[in-house]
């Protein structure tokens, strides 16, 4: 506690937000390695609440909170709620990981795993466990020498299978990323290679990665699916980028495995995997040059492992040590933002035209809300129903975002101009025809840049320039910030960021009638936070992952406050929609409607007896496990959930790997 709690002192908090002004990079590198993005995640289920932060806990944080502080009678009620490991391991190589696993097996201890601590449910820790923290693990993606170039058909040693699969996918390069590496480090590694070697190889690359720069690249982010920064609409999500995986299993075996045979399938972006093969290392030491790979003596279900690790949740099937990830040709991109200040400044000018044209749909809305409705409706059509605007799929797919509708990253050579041109010719023109004064629309530049200024294109060197083309990786890379202190979102905070929100997958077809269906419109207007999906994601699977089809066909992932009646209406109608869409008649089969990586620890699915009745927030966690659809079943759907639970019994029969709320939790839960 003393190593982490000081960061959450009032002196370091941004007033009214509970967020610190200090980067998560500091938390990662604190002694002992036990700090988390959310202070609450030191407790069971990240369940500390604002009420707990009243004196004396907040006072103790400000004066110096330590483990012994919970002997204080005023804090004793929280002592039993602490969720901290018994022992720590900070491995500096695979040999160290192997020794830690063997120790846990011999002592009959559970293993929890921490990459960077960026978890909204506290899955990076477990009471009484051996916590394996990959902070000090070797960095395979580093400055200048990270990229494995396959374009000349001469794969580097030990990368033949990786390059064969990459080339079959029409990709000419890959990177090997290690456990504990952050996306800031990976982006920096790829961009530095581009600068140093791009001309020599006549290629520059980008990678599909996460939004938070201190998020682990191949930890919970990728193993939970891996929603990207917008280019996933072109190339698929994180799990779709994997070419090979290295792990240590529950018996201590060090394995590597990946596809060796595949076939083509119409409309699919990548070849469909038909065979997975793996190898075992017979000399597990830190020095990689001494490793000895050969056929495994034991029968390891590599195909099931390939499917489970890619999307089935992290830290429960084994320890992922490294992955080979495919790279894509570098794009020049524009960032297009909605500018609220200028909209507000010219609100009165828009009043008559917007109210007369669109007011019937939102009779009680404020002026700004009406304008935002126009903008949001345009975005929805551009991203998911482009034919309505006369736009082709390839143009639409080249725009995306890791956040809201109001900030898009678009490929520079055409799509971003198309986005702006269609706005001016189809939407702005209608507003003009409905009463905007002549002096506003007479000058097209004025209409585009000022009055409508719905769009401000930003770059790293000029934050308010009209149009700046920048490399996607350059825009994101950690080199623009002090090394070790990259930009990040979200900042660390006391309570869990997404508490009491439902991370929903909203299918494209569910919102197709948003103009006339109130519930469909609520789904695109009442979200707290989320990711734009769609595009190529539905065609990017290799046919052997754990991402449910209901996620693949989604327009976006959004978080909704569960206390809202509107949210309840969305969840009830969504499950009915999904059952009809997939023609599922069983009353006991739940269709996945929840996204794994942004779940809240408190939010379960509906009751098991009746999917139309929401799970009461007043139930304890143990009661929710008994009476409600679990978080994994809501996230994977009943069919995939059952398959993963059965596989967990096979690959980890003693449930040595355990974390909440992953597959296997109902069996390994130490609080039972």
N, C-alpha and C positions, 0 to 999 in steps of 0.2 A: 504493500500500500504506500509506503513512504517514497518509493521510487516513481510512482505514477500519479498519486493524488495531487501533488503540488501543481501539476500542469492545469488542473481544473479549479485552482483558486480563483476567487472573485476578481483579483487583479488582472487575470489573463482572459476573463470572459468578455465577450461582446455583449453589451447591455441588452437584456431582454431576450436573448437568443439561447443562452446556455452553451454556446459554441465558444471554444477557445480561440485565441489569436495565434496559437502555436501549431506548427505543422505536425501531422502524424509521424513525420520522419523522426521527430524527437522521441515520440513514444516508442517507435520501433527499436530505437537504439539505446533506450534506458537500460541500466543494469538489470539483470535477471530476465529481461525480455517478456515481462508479463503485462505490459500496458496494452490497452485496447482503444480503438477509435471512440468507443463509448465507455465512460467510467462505469456505467451501470452493468456492463458485461463482466465485471468481477463478481457479480451475484448471479444466482440461478436465473436462467431465462432472460438475462438482461432486465430483470423485473423491478429494479429500483424506480420509484416514481417521484414526481415533483414533491409530493407530501413528505417523502423520506428526506428530502433535502432541506427541510426546515431544521432549525436548531434541534439537536446538537450536531447532526452529521455535517451540515454545511460549515458550522463553526470549526469542527475538527479538520475538515479539508483545508480551511484557511490557516489553521494554526499548526498543522502537521499531523496528518492521519497515518497511523501505523497499524500493523496487524494486531498489536496488543491493545489498540484503542477500543476494540470490540469487547474487551473485558469490562469497559465502562457500563454500568447498569442501563444508562440511557441508550446505548447502542447494542445491547446484548441481543435484542430481537433480530438484529441483522446478521449476527455471527453465524447462525445456522444456515443462513441464506448465501454465505460466501461460496463461490464456485471456483476455487483455485486448486491447481495440481499439487500433488505431494512432492514431486521431484521434477527437475528441469534438465533438458539436454539441448545444448547449442552445438550441433554437429558441424564439423568443418570438412566433411567428406562422407562418402557413402559408407566407408568402414565404420565411422562413428555412429551413423544411423543404425547400421546392422547391430552394433554392440548395444545400443539403447533398446532396440526391439528385443534382443535376446534377454537383456536384463529384466524387462517388463514381463516377458514370458515366464522366466524362472521365478520371479517374485509374485506372479499371479496378479499383476497390476494392469489396469486399462491404459490405453495410449490415446492421448489427444494430440492434435497437431496444429501448429500455429505458423502461418506464413508471415502475415503483417498485422493480423488482428482486425481486419476490416470485415466485420460480421455484424449483422443486425440482430442476431439471435444468440450470440455468445458461443458459437460452435468451435471456437479456437481454444477452448479450455474445458476442463472437467474436474470436478472435485475428486481428490485422491488419486489422480492419474499420473503417469509419466508424460510430461508435456514435451514433445519434440518440436523445437522452434528452429526454423530454417533461416533465420536472420544471417548467420555467419557461414552459410553453405556457399560453395564456390559459385561464381557468377559466370555462366557459360556465354551469355550475350554481353559483350563488353565493347569498349571503345575500338572501333576501326576494323576489327577482325571477326565480326560476328556472323557474317552471311556465308552460307554454304552455296556456292554457285554451281548449278547443275546444267547451265545452258549449253555447254560444249560437250555434253554427254560423257564427261569424264568426272564421275562422282568422287569426292574425297574418300579416303579410306574409312571404312565402317559406315559409310553413308549411301551405299549402293541402293538399298531398299527404299530409303527416304527419297533419293533422287528419282528412282524409277516411278514412284507414285506421284511425285511432284510433276514430272514431265508428262505422265498420263493425264494429269489435270491441267496441262498447258501452263504450268508454272515453272520458272527457271531457277528458283532459289528457295532456300529455307533457312531457318535459324533454329538453334538448339537453346532452349530456355530452361533454366534450373529452378528448383523449388526455392521460394523466398524472394525471387527477383520481382521487382515492381514493374508496372507498365512504364513508369518514367525511365527506368534503366533500359528497358527493352527498346522503347522509342529512340532513346539516345544512341543505343548501339546500332540500330538500323540506319539512323540518319548520319551518324559519323562514318559508317561504311560507305554510304552514298557519296559523301563529300570526298572521301579519300580514294575510293575505288570505282566510282560511277563511270568516269570517262574511260578508264582502262577496260572495263567489261561492257561498256555501252549499255548499261542497265542501271536504273535506280529503283528502289523498292519502298513499299509501305506494308504495314501489317494491320490486320484486324485486331484491335485491342480495346481495353476498357477505358472508362472515362476518368477514373480517379488515378492520379499519378502514383500514389502510394498503395494502390491495390495490387495484390499478388497476381502475376500474370497467369500462372498455371495452377494456382491453388483453388480456393473455393469459387473464384470468378469463373474459371473455365470449366471446372468439374460440375458446376451448377448450370452450365449452358453457355454463358459468356456473351451477354448483349453488348454490342460495340458502340462506336462513336458515330455511326452513320454509314460507314462503308460496308457494314454488314448487309445493307440492302443490295449491294452489288455482289458480295462474295460469300454470304452466309455468316452465321454467328461463330463464336469461339470454338465450339466443338467441331465445326465443319473444317477448321483449319489444320487439325492435327494429322500428322503423318506417322509418328511413332511415339511410343510411351515407354518410360523407364520407371520401375516401381520396386519397392520392397514389400513383400506380402506378409501375412500374419504368421507364417512359419519361418520368416527370416530370409526367404529366397529373394535374390536380386534378379529381376527379369527385365527384358526389353521385348516389345512386340508391336506388330503393326500389320497392315494389309500386305499380302503378297500376290493375291489374285483379285481381279475385279472384272466387271462387265459394264457396257454402256446401256443406258436406258433413256428413252426419248423424253425430252423436256428437262431432264435432270442436269444440273450444273456440273456435277462431278461423277466419275465412275462409281458404280455400286459395288461395295466390298462383298466378295464371295468367300474369301479365305483369310484368316489371321494366323500368323505363325509367330512364335516367340523363342527366346533363348534365355539360358540361365548363366549367371556369372559364377564360376567355380573358385574364384579368388577375390573375396570381398574385402578390399582395403581402400584407403583414401586415394592412393596413387592410381589413377585411371590407366596408366600405361601398363600396369601389372594385371589388369583384369583379364579373365580367360572365359570367353563366351563359347557355349556349346549347347547342343540339344538338351532339354531338361529331362532329368531322370523321372520326375513325377509328372503325372498327367494334370496339366494346368489348363483350365477352361478359358483360353485366351480370347475366344470370340465373345463370350459373356463378359469378360473383364473389359474388353474394348468398348462394349456397349455401356456397361455400368459406369465406368469412369468418365465417359463423355456425356455428361448431362444428368447423371443419377445422384449427384450430391457428393461433396468432398469429405475426405478424412474417415471414411468408413469401410472401404474395400481394400485398403492398403495405403502405403505412403508413396505418393507420386514424387519422384526425384527429378525428372526432366521430361520434356516433350520436344519433338521436332515440329515446327510450325511452318506452314507454307507462307511465302511472300507474294505480293502482287505488284504490278507495275505502279510506280509512283504517279499520283495524280496531282495536278494543280487544282486548288479548290478556292471557292469563295465562301465566306460566312455571311449569311443574310439574317439580320435581326429586325424584329419589330421594335420601333422606337416609340415608347410610351410617352415620353416628354413632348415630342412634336405632335403626337396625336392629341394629347391633352390641350396643347396650345391652340390648335385649330379646331377644337371640338365643336364650337358654335357654328363654324362654317359647314361641318359635315351634317349638322343636325337635321335639316329639312330633307336632304336627299336620302340619308340612311333610314330615317324614320319612315319616310313614304315608301321606300323600296323594300325594306326588310323588317320594319317594325311589327308587322302582323305576326311574325313568328315569335317575337319577344316583346309583348306589349308592356311589360312592367320593367324592362331592362333600362339601365342607365344608358346615356349616349355612348360612353366608351365601351360598355359591354356590347352594344349593338355593332359598333365598328369592329370590335374583336370577333364578333360572330361572323361578320363578313370575311375577315381575314382567315379565321379558323376554317370556315367552310371552303374557302379557296384552297387552303393547305390540304385539307382532307381529299378534295377532288384531285389535286395535283399528285398527291402521293399514292392514292389508292384507286381512283377512278379517272385516270388521265385521259381516257378517250372522250370523256364529257367535255374536255377542254381542247380536244384536237391534238393531244400530246401522246407520243408513243411511250411504251414501257421503258425503253432504255434511257430515255431522258428523265423520266420519273424516278427510276431506280438510282440514278446518279445523285440524288439528294437524300439526305437523312440527318439524324440528330440523336445524341444520347440523352436528350432532355425533352423539352416541350416543343410544341408547334411553332413557337415564336423565335426560334433560332435554328436555321438550317445550314448545313454544309453541303454545297453543291459543286460538282465537277465544273471546272472553270471554262473548258472549251465547248460551250454551248448550253448545257443545262441551266446554269445560273442566269444567263441572258434570257433563256426561254421562260424561266420562272418570272422574271421581271417584265418581259414583254407581254406575256399573256395577262398578267395583272393589269398592265396599262391598257391593253386593247379590249379586254373583255370585262374586267371588273370596274376599273377606274372610269372607263367609258360610260358604263351604266350609271355610275354616280354622277358623272358630269351631265348626262342627259336628264337627270332628275333634279337639277336646280343649282349646281355649283356655280358661283359667279364666274364670269368670263375671264376676269383677271387671274383666276387661279389656274384654269385649264388652258389658257392661251399659249403658255410656254411649257412645252412638254418636260423640259428639264426641271422646271419649278414644280410641276405636278409630281414628278418622280422623286425628286430629291428633298423637297421641303414639305409641301402641304400633305401629300400622301405619305411622305417619308416613312412609309411602313418598313422601309428596308435601309439598313445601314450596313455596309460590308466592312468587316473588320480584318485587320492583319496585325502581326506582332509589332510592327514598327509604326503604324499609323492607325490608331484605334477608331478613327471616325472618317476614314477615307471613303470615297465613293465606290471604288472598286480596286481591291488589292488581291492579286493572285499569289498564293503562297503554297508551298508544299505542305501536304497534310501532316507528314511527320515533323517537318520543321516547325509548324505551328504548335505542335503538341510537345516537342521534345524538351527534356529536362535541362538542356543546355541554356535555355532562355532564363533559367532560374539558378540560384546557387546550387552547385552540385551537392546532392544529399538533401536538398530542401526544395523539392519540386512543387509546382502548383498542384492543388488537390481539391477534390469535392467528394463528400462533404468534409468540413473541418471536424476535428474531434469535439465531442460535446458530452455533457454529463448524462443525460438520458438518451436512450436509443432513438435515432433520428426518425425511424418509421414506425414508432410505437402506435398500436391500435389502427394500423392501416392495412388494407387488403391489397396485395400485389396481384392485380388482375391481368389476364390475357384477354384482350378484346378482339374477336375475329373481324376481318374485313367485312364479311357479309352481314355481320350483326349491325354495323353502322351504315349500311348502304342507303337506308331510308331515313338518315338523320334529319332531313328537312321536314319530315312529316311525323316521325315517331319520337315522342318526347323522351322515352327511355333511351333510345339510341343516341339522341343528342346529349342527354345527361352523361353518357359514357365518354363523350369527347369534350365535355366542358367542366366536369367536376373533379378532375384528377388533381392530386397533390404533386406527384412527381412521376417520371417514367421515361420510357425509351420508344422511339419510333421504329417500327418493324416493317413487315411487308417486303415488297420487291422480290429479290431472288431467294430470300430465306426459305420459302416454301419448296424450292427446288434444289436446295444445297446439301441435303442429307446424303450420306453414303449408304443409307439403308440399314445402318447398324449403330444407332445411338439411342439415348434414352429421352430425347426430346419428343413430347407428345405431339401428335399431328395438330391438335387444337392450338398449340403454340406456333407451329409452322404457318398456319393460315391467319395469324393474328395481324392486325393493323398496328397495334402498339401494346406495350406493357405499361400499366398505370397503377399508382397507389391511390386508394380511396379511403377516406375516414369511415370506419365501419359503423360508427354511431349514427350515421346519417340514414334517414329513411330512403333517400334516393339510392344510396349504395345497396341497401337490402333489395330494392326493386331491381337494380341491375343484376345482382347475383342470382336472384330467383329466375328472372327472364333469360339470363345467359345460359343457365344449366338446361332449361327447356329448349332453347335454341340449339345448343350443342347436341342434345339427344336427338333432335329432329335432323340436324345436319348430318350426323354420322349414323342415323337410322339405328339407334340403340334403344331397345324397348325394356331392358332389364331395370327393375327398380333398385337393384343392389350394385349397379355399375355406375361409378362416378366418372364423369368426363373431366379431364384436367382443365381448370380455369384459373390456376394460380401459378405465378412465376416464382422460381425457387430462390434466386439470389437476393431479392428485395422483400422477402417475407418479414412479417412482424411475428415475434415469438408468441404473442397472445392470440393470434387470429387463426382459428381452425375453420374447417369447412362446416357445413350444416350438420344437423343431427343425422346419425346413421339410420334411424328409423324412417325419417322423412326429409328428403333433400330440400323441401320447400320451407322448412323451419330452421332459422339460423341458430347456431350454437350460442348459448348465452354467455356473455362476457363475465357473468358473476360466478361461473364455475371455476374451480381450481384447475391447475394444469393436469392433475391426475384424473379429475372428473371429465375433462375434455378428451383425454386419451380414451376413456371408456365409452363416452356417449356421442362423440362427434367424429366426423371425418377428419383424419389426422392431416397435418400439414403435408407430409409426403404424398398421401393418397390424393389430396386436393391438387398437388403440384404435378404429379405424374399420371394421374388417373388410375382407376382400380386395376386395369390390366397390367400396365407397366409396373405399378407399385407392387403387385403380387409377385411378378417375375423378379424384381430387384430384392424383395425380402427373401425369396427362396434362394437367390444367388448369394446373398449375404451369409446364409447358413452354410453354404458350400465353401465359399472362399475364406470365411473367417468363423469357423464353427464355435470358437470360444468367445466370440464377440470382444476380442482384445481392442479393436478400434471402435471407439464410442464417442459420439457427440450429439448434442441436441440441435435440431430435431431430425437428424439424418436417419436413413434406413437402418433398422436394427435398434433404434432407441427404446422401443417398448420392451425389448429384452434386456438391454444392457444398462438401463436407467438406474443409477446408484441411489436415487431418491425413493425407489419403490419400497 
